[in-house]
Amino acid sequence: MDADKDLARIAGAIAEPARARMLCCLLDGHARTSTELSVVAEVSPSTASAHLARLKDDGLLVQLVQGRHRYWRLSNGDVATALEALLVVAGVPRAPFKPATPTRLRQARTCYDHMAGALAVELHEHCMTQGWLADEPTTGDYALTDAGTARFAQLGVAVAPLRALRRRFACPCLDWSERKPHLGGALGAAVLQLALAQGWVKQDLDSRALSVSARGRRGLAQAFGMVSPA
């Protein structure tokens, strides 16, 4: 009965130019800080905060907490689909995301005890697409599906001992450079140790960077069933 009011409310949230710029900026799937979005929207940080609060209250955005940092992204795929449709009607092109992270670190690096960077983000997306990981709505962590358990067992990853550790088993960790999640937790750490043991990646002695050879790429692709890792 209140569909018209709900539609008007959402339309009103999108209709403000600064908020529309923020939403369009987030369509590429990369999370951004309120400071970055204030620059995109061409408003002050305090005004941006008010706009972001409105978009969050209306269910268009969610906030991600990563340590002491706060990031924003679209709340779900339905929001992205609606915005895409409006952009088609408006005939407005979108600019691609351009990270400023040095290439060597952006490709692959360590994040605490697990793997980060473009390679880790693609591995994470592949695991989700294959249905090996499932969201746990109540905790924000991941559950390993039966298919995922079988796959990681094939790779030589002992899942039971990882579950027994006094730490999160598997969880999304927002990537610093890609602004998309990679796999964290005990399972993420196990994947990094597997990649190191197999020689797919090598740890730099003086930085967090991980070098990935052509042989390593082929090994990862074969092990995870990926067409072409990042």
Backbone torsions as a table, in degrees:
resi	resn	phi	psi	omega
1	MET	NA	-29.3	-177.7
2	ASP	-101.7	20.5	-177.2
3	ALA	-60.0	-38.2	-178.4
4	ASP	-65.7	-38.5	178.9
5	LYS	-68.5	-40.6	179.5
6	ASP	-64.8	-40.9	178.8
7	LEU	-63.8	-42.9	179.6
8	ALA	-63.8	-37.7	179.6
9	ARG	-64.7	-46.7	179.8
10	ILE	-65.6	-42.3	178.8
11	ALA	-61.3	-38.0	178.5
12	GLY	-65.6	-36.2	178.9
13	ALA	-66.2	-38.4	-178.6
14	ILE	-78.0	-29.6	-170.0
15	ALA	-68.3	-24.2	-179.8
16	GLU	-69.2	126.6	-173.5
17	PRO	-53.9	-43.7	-179.0
18	ALA	-64.6	-42.8	178.9
19	ARG	-66.9	-37.7	178.2
20	ALA	-62.7	-39.5	178.5
21	ARG	-65.1	-40.3	177.2
22	MET	-61.0	-47.3	-178.0
23	LEU	-63.0	-43.8	179.9
24	CYS	-65.0	-35.7	178.5
25	CYS	-62.7	-34.5	-176.8
26	LEU	-85.9	-0.8	-178.5
27	LEU	-66.5	-19.1	-179.1
28	ASP	-77.7	-1.1	177.1
29	GLY	88.4	-2.9	179.9
30	HIS	-93.6	133.7	178.2
31	ALA	-77.6	153.3	179.6
32	ARG	-141.2	158.0	178.7
33	THR	-80.4	165.1	177.8
34	SER	-64.7	-33.0	178.3
35	THR	-64.9	-45.2	177.6
36	GLU	-61.5	-41.0	-179.2
37	LEU	-71.2	-29.3	176.3
38	SER	-66.5	-36.1	176.8
39	VAL	-66.6	-45.4	178.9
40	VAL	-60.0	-42.6	-176.5
41	ALA	-80.5	-11.7	-179.8
42	GLU	61.6	45.6	176.3
43	VAL	-133.6	168.7	178.8
44	SER	-71.9	158.1	178.3
45	PRO	-56.3	-38.2	-179.4
46	SER	-68.4	-39.4	177.3
47	THR	-66.7	-39.3	177.7
48	ALA	-60.5	-41.7	179.5
49	SER	-60.0	-40.2	178.8
50	ALA	-66.4	-41.8	178.5
51	HIS	-63.9	-42.8	-179.1
52	LEU	-64.7	-38.3	177.7
53	ALA	-62.8	-40.5	178.0
54	ARG	-63.8	-45.5	-179.2
55	LEU	-65.5	-34.0	176.8
56	LYS	-69.0	-44.6	-179.4
57	ASP	-61.9	-32.4	-179.6
58	ASP	-87.2	4.7	174.2
59	GLY	79.5	15.0	-178.9
60	LEU	-91.0	-27.0	-179.3
61	LEU	-128.6	155.8	170.1
62	VAL	-129.1	152.9	179.0
63	GLN	-102.6	135.4	177.6
64	LEU	-109.0	133.4	179.3
65	VAL	-106.6	120.9	179.5
66	GLN	-128.0	95.6	-175.0
67	GLY	64.6	-125.4	178.4
68	ARG	-93.3	5.4	-178.5
69	HIS	-100.1	150.2	178.1
70	ARG	-124.4	130.3	-179.9
71	TYR	-126.1	158.6	178.9
72	TRP	-122.9	143.8	174.0
73	ARG	-148.8	167.1	176.5
74	LEU	-63.4	145.1	-172.8
75	SER	-70.1	-31.9	-179.5
76	ASN	-166.1	177.4	-178.3
77	GLY	-67.5	-28.3	179.2
78	ASP	-63.7	-38.2	177.8
79	VAL	-64.3	-44.1	179.3
80	ALA	-61.8	-42.8	-179.9
81	THR	-62.5	-42.7	179.3
82	ALA	-64.4	-42.3	179.6
83	LEU	-66.6	-40.7	177.7
84	GLU	-58.9	-43.6	-179.8
85	ALA	-63.2	-40.9	178.8
86	LEU	-66.5	-36.0	177.8
87	LEU	-66.6	-36.9	177.8
88	VAL	-62.9	-44.9	179.1
89	VAL	-62.8	-40.4	-178.1
90	ALA	-78.7	-17.8	-179.3
91	GLY	69.1	35.4	-177.4
92	VAL	-105.1	122.4	177.0
93	PRO	-77.4	157.1	178.3
94	ARG	-110.5	138.4	178.1
95	ALA	-81.2	140.5	-179.7
96	PRO	-72.6	155.2	176.7
97	PHE	-70.3	133.7	-178.5
98	LYS	-127.8	94.8	179.3
99	PRO	-68.3	148.4	-179.6
100	ALA	-99.7	5.3	-178.4
101	THR	-68.8	138.7	175.9
102	PRO	-53.5	138.4	-174.1
103	THR	-54.0	-40.6	-176.1
104	ARG	-61.8	-38.5	179.0
105	LEU	-83.2	-30.5	-177.9
106	ARG	-67.2	-36.7	-176.4
107	GLN	-62.2	-54.7	-180.0
108	ALA	-161.3	138.1	179.9
109	ARG	-160.4	173.4	175.3
110	THR	-92.8	148.5	173.9
111	CYS	-128.8	99.5	-169.3
112	TYR	58.6	-109.6	-177.7
113	ASP	-114.3	16.0	177.9
114	HIS	-128.8	176.0	-173.4
115	MET	-92.8	140.8	179.9
116	ALA	-131.9	178.7	179.8
117	GLY	98.9	-178.5	-176.1
118	ALA	-58.2	-38.3	-180.0
119	LEU	-63.9	-45.1	-179.2
120	ALA	-66.8	-37.2	178.0
121	VAL	-64.0	-41.7	179.2
122	GLU	-67.8	-37.7	176.2
123	LEU	-61.4	-43.6	178.7
124	HIS	-60.6	-47.3	-179.3
125	GLU	-63.1	-36.6	178.9
126	HIS	-65.7	-42.9	178.9
127	CYS	-62.3	-38.0	178.7
128	MET	-69.9	-43.7	-178.6
129	THR	-63.1	-37.7	-179.9
130	GLN	-76.1	-8.0	179.6
131	GLY	78.2	22.0	179.0
132	TRP	-81.5	-25.8	178.3
133	LEU	-118.0	144.2	178.4
134	ALA	-131.0	140.1	179.6
135	ASP	-67.0	139.9	171.6
136	GLU	-105.2	97.1	-172.7
137	PRO	-56.5	-34.5	-174.8
138	THR	-75.9	-27.0	-176.4
139	THR	-112.6	-20.6	-175.0
140	GLY	81.8	2.2	178.9
141	ASP	-91.7	-174.4	177.0
142	TYR	-113.3	146.2	168.6
143	ALA	-105.5	145.7	176.9
144	LEU	-91.2	121.4	-179.0
145	THR	-74.0	172.3	177.2
146	ASP	-60.1	-41.2	178.5
147	ALA	-64.7	-38.9	178.7
148	GLY	-67.2	-41.5	178.3
149	THR	-60.0	-43.5	179.8
150	ALA	-64.7	-41.1	-178.0
151	ARG	-66.1	-46.0	-179.2
152	PHE	-68.4	-30.8	175.1
153	ALA	-64.7	-39.7	177.0
154	GLN	-62.1	-32.0	179.7
155	LEU	-81.1	-5.8	179.5
156	GLY	89.9	15.4	178.8
157	VAL	-91.4	117.4	178.9
158	ALA	-81.0	107.2	-173.5
159	VAL	-76.2	-41.3	-175.2
160	ALA	-55.9	-48.1	178.3
161	PRO	-62.1	-31.2	179.1
162	LEU	-67.3	-38.0	179.2
163	ARG	-66.2	-27.7	-176.6
164	ALA	-79.9	-12.3	-179.0
165	LEU	-69.6	151.4	-179.8
166	ARG	-86.7	62.9	178.3
167	ARG	-159.6	170.4	178.1
168	ARG	-63.5	136.4	-176.7
169	PHE	-73.9	-53.6	179.8
170	ALA	-151.5	135.4	-176.5
171	CYS	-157.1	155.9	174.4
172	PRO	-76.4	138.1	176.7
173	CYS	-126.0	116.9	-175.4
174	LEU	-65.6	124.6	-176.1
175	ASP	-75.2	131.3	-175.7
176	TRP	-62.2	-40.8	-177.2
177	SER	-91.3	-40.6	-175.1
178	GLU	-85.5	-20.1	-178.7
179	ARG	59.7	29.1	170.6
180	LYS	-130.3	159.5	-176.4
181	PRO	-76.1	145.9	164.6
182	HIS	-116.7	176.0	-174.2
183	LEU	-86.6	122.2	177.0
184	GLY	-113.1	-169.5	-179.5
185	GLY	81.7	-172.1	-177.7
186	ALA	-61.5	-36.7	179.8
187	LEU	-68.2	-39.9	176.8
188	GLY	-62.4	-40.1	178.0
189	ALA	-64.8	-37.8	179.4
190	ALA	-65.8	-36.9	178.3
191	VAL	-64.5	-41.7	177.8
192	LEU	-63.2	-44.2	179.4
193	GLN	-63.4	-36.1	176.4
194	LEU	-64.4	-45.2	-179.4
195	ALA	-63.2	-38.5	178.0
196	LEU	-68.8	-43.9	-178.2
197	ALA	-64.5	-35.6	-179.4
198	GLN	-82.8	-8.4	-178.8
199	GLY	78.2	15.6	178.6
200	TRP	-71.0	-34.2	175.1
201	VAL	-132.0	156.7	177.5
202	LYS	-130.0	136.2	-177.9
203	GLN	-80.9	128.9	173.4
204	ASP	-67.9	147.6	-178.6
205	LEU	-76.6	-26.7	-172.6
206	ASP	-120.1	15.4	178.5
207	SER	-159.3	178.0	178.0
208	ARG	-85.4	-2.2	-177.0
209	ALA	-66.3	145.2	174.1
210	LEU	-116.0	127.4	177.0
211	SER	-89.7	140.6	-177.6
212	VAL	-125.8	115.1	-180.0
213	SER	-84.8	170.3	175.8
214	ALA	-60.9	-38.7	177.5
215	ARG	-63.8	-39.1	178.7
216	GLY	-64.1	-39.8	178.0
217	ARG	-62.3	-43.1	179.4
218	ARG	-64.6	-39.6	178.7
219	GLY	-63.2	-44.2	177.9
220	LEU	-63.5	-44.3	-179.0
221	ALA	-60.5	-42.4	-179.3
222	GLN	-70.1	-43.5	-176.3
223	ALA	-66.0	-41.8	-176.2
224	PHE	-98.6	-0.5	178.5
225	GLY	70.2	32.6	-179.0
226	MET	-93.8	142.2	178.6
227	VAL	-67.7	-46.2	-178.3
228	SER	-157.6	101.2	178.0
229	PRO	-63.9	159.1	-176.3
230	ALA	-57.6	NA	NA
